[in-house]
Each structure stands twice: as structure tokens, then as C-alpha cells.
């Protein structure tokens, strides 16, 4: 399916959406995709700090694999 056909299919679908929550969700996606704002700038200082601590843990080798976590619960 080409891009134009896909757009037409989505437009037809969108015209028939009756769920307001879905419409507001789609608007959020649209707004985010056209925004010039970096998502990082919208995080709180606490959120940024948590991400930075996580990056430092990874860089220092303080990580546990997904497999190790799965096996520890058995």
C-alpha cells in the first residue's frame, strides 16, 4: 500500500471514530510530532536525575540482565 492510499484509509477511519478519548490521544501524538520542544526539557528534575543515575549505573557496570532477574524468581 502506498503512502497516499494509507493516508486515505486513515482519514476514512478517523472520520468514523466516535471515541473522544481516542481523538484526544491522537491529537497528543500529532502535537508531539510537530513540536519543536525536546522531551528532555519537559521532564522534572527528579525524572532527569533518575535517568542520569541509571546511565551512570550502566557505565559503571552496575547492571543485572533480564535473564538473571527472571531466573532469580524461580
Residue pairs with C-beta under 8 A, 6 or more apart in sequence:
1 9
14 26
17 23
17 26
40 48
43 51
57 63
